[in-house]
């Protein structure tokens, strides 16, 4: 039965990749580190011991008009006592004259290879499909250019993400293909050509160190992202520390994001190049199944628009938790 399910899901992915068309979705930030891997990987829907509701708000460059901002709301959890799970999320992303709003529905399935809850050995796969509306506000653009319509352009498209996750004791790995579909949308360059391939490939690995009875655990992890059309690659190197408390859990960590591709600029004496770099410290607490986290991202490049960084708040609630847990250092599933 398990083999049949994997085969059917693989066939569905093949059909989606070869026949459908759509466009970009949720931006890839570091908010997944604040107990929300579901934002990146549809296979993480329902993987945890509890149902999860998460709300995030992200703002860049306070005091600047039309600065980038993002809001998300998500839910994911198991369908009763079955190995299947569902998830849903909605988001609003605004950056200057461009904005997008979208919503996704997710189905995930989790296959247990261990015979009981003592050993964590689980393969998960998930599929998310969403509707995204893109807008480009040209009402305040200068008139007289034949390429500027002077209106608010919009387009609504379909988007699909697919992913797999594997948990083995204290180790985990995730892979996903996001924005697997193509669509022209509302973004055109001066030659009237659209950039319709926004597919991104993601992979994460991590391990949680610490003895079972210890109050402290340590989680190094690595994420690598590759944009298909532009051939750009970046990675996140992360360290997260947890401490068990009587009321729940607290955590803190640091993420370093580095692009492997440089951007050229003129510095007055010639042409130089720099690679995108972000430092992201974050802290969080879970108190009686209520989650609060704060994330700050600082861009450490020499040429930036403003020294101010990204601020993000996360609020969450866990409910419907199962009494039986895995005997492992595995915060994402326990």
C-alpha angles and dihedrals in degrees: 000000000000091000090051092052092051091048093050092048092049090050090051091052091050092052092048094049095049104040112029135074133207147127151253122313139177115004118245109244132149096266090106087077091066093074095285112106087145089079089068106025122045088196089070093067108118094358093121129082090247138045109255135213117186132181122186135184122192128186132178130199103007111219095030120113116241092006117168115277136169135192125187137178123188143172131190135167147136123283099243112294094331125112089243125094140186135209140183134190139174129192144179118208122185129181117168110297092350124081139162135190124192148163132206136197119204136199119192135176127200123205117200117210094178120083096226143010093271094080119048107213110145137152117201134186131184143183125202125191123185147172116232128190117203123198135189114189109210097162093106096041119114113271126232098060109114090212092060115079096189091226138099105268119204140176132184119211143169122250132189132195125187129189150165131211133189127195121189115173105297095349128088138178132186134188129182143169111215128192090015093166131074134229136153095229118173100305115104132159126224092278092054093250120139129216099227102161106084096150115146128190120210133190130177134181130180145161131206116218125199140091117272095248096042121110090216129067131174127210122191114184141170131210125191123191128190125190109213102208100043096031089229119155132191135169138205119214108195140184122189129182125199131195123192114226134186090252097041131286143316127202142180135182151156130237127195117199120194130177117219091208122073129219119218124228139167114251099182096264098056144305118319134178134219135183124224113260130181131181113200122185116185139180133190145172136202112206117181091331094313113118129204125175138169126203129187123188120196121192107220099192121122093233112053137146092238136350092237116100141202121297120197134179124196126196122184147167130207120204141160091040118181116235095224116076135183115262095235144091094262112130094175093062101028 
